[in-house]
């Protein structure tokens, strides 16, 4: 049952509207349905519009399905009840046919009334007085009723034919089964592989055409709906989330100032080690040897690499030796301040990073008065890392973040090695409603990236996100291929994706990737780090210290969940509290 069918100009003018009286919907209800679709779907950049079919909730109670087709000037919109046990494939064909017929009708109507004799462009045709007149509504209404009957009957005929075919098939199989029961089980004939393969046998074995086009589309729609439910945030998710908020780990609010005797955290761990240091005392290397040994053990137990932990201890020692302390309180305060300063320097390298500012700055160069060319090369981000750390999902999260902030990303499927990688990125692109550039498998990733950048430049995309194949850091041929991609395409940013739970192996990983990226171009380095699964680390936060120290690259974001909005900026204070909890 069709609740309403509307054709309107993208300038906002309603050209034709049909409603089903049997639906019981009044004009206000139909208007609310259309307005809900416009606000929540069509003008919402976070909702994918690839399939032109979405569910909406009208007045908070009535669930309806909206399908639409559009041209450069017009939109045809069909609204019908969400009846999960019924399918209406004929509506899709009705939308396309109605748009085509209306364009012909509007031009003929405009010519018949003498409008736009001097200028016959489509915009004037649809905006003239005759386009939305009651007479035009009535005339096209008759055509529309014929189209509805035609497409609905064709759908019923195809459904009946499919049902009859299935019945004949069942009947034939039943008859065959009856005969075989009388004669016993038919003996299977096996051969040695040398027998002639007949055309009939090949057709029986060919399962690629077993599913109808409609079934394939329906299966793809279902898979896409499941992917959207898994990755896209709901309104409730977004209500309590801000990517600009920094990470706060579980027990931050209970940390206190660390100076209470019964307090938890680093102060409790070090209290016994400093009990002997009371009164007027100048700290020496011998005084700090025992506590710094314990600090070293504590750091390595939190996944800080051994050499990084040693450097932290050495810097703390240098800052405390010779300091005069008056009380136990002053010892703990001095140690905490020294540790915070050293760790803060590691987590905040000299290289400052603001992703949005960099993207917008490069995009605005094309519109500058002094720009040499108005065609600006997009901002290119290459995402690299080992197998299985979540590069593709992290890339999709970055795409969601950029799109939500007004950018126009293009995804480049340059993982031409792993089976299913292109399809996986394609699912993310469809969920996000973003374009994807791919050339399939067994292609040169560097050439695919170059072609993607060229297309993005032509299409006006301001960001290209390059998905690369996962590779182990000791795989020399694949690391050379990565160096080639970086040298030939000169990405503006290389983001290394690593797991937050990685231990000492993280040092080797990020160091080898940094070396591979800069192999053919010394100016090209790993410029940012994205840590995945940060919501699972508890207090094992040492990977952040390790990787930033090796590359001097900042932590761009940390992943805190599966959905696209689960990216957050790293809180230095939170990491410090976790290390010495």
Helices and strands as residue ranges (DSSP letters): E 2-9, E 14-19, G 21-23, H 27-37, I 38-42, E 53-58, E 62-70, E 74-81, H 90-112, H 122-127, H 134-183, H 199-205, H 213-231, H 235-239, G 252-254, H 266-271, G 272-274, E 281-282, H 285-301, H 306-320, E 324-325, H 328-347, H 355-365, E 379-384, H 391-404, E 409-413, H 421-432, E 435-437, H 445-459, E 463-467, H 476-489, E 493-499, H 505-517, E 528-532, G 534-536, H 542-551, E 554-559, E 567-568, H 572-579
